[in-house]
């Protein structure tokens, strides 16, 4: 996506990413992301998969 997309933040501080962004990144409901604060904004990145051993599963 080579152009800026303006999205609104709701009263809960939540926002919805456009379907085109979600599809391009392969994100879906439940995808884990890293929110990185950078000068002038915020960058969303794929989070590493959860380590199942940390969840009590072995």
Buried (B, 14 or more C-beta within 10 A) or exposed (E): EEEEEEEEEEEEEEEEBEEEBBEEBEBEEEEEEEEEEEEEEEEBEEEEEEEEEEEEEE
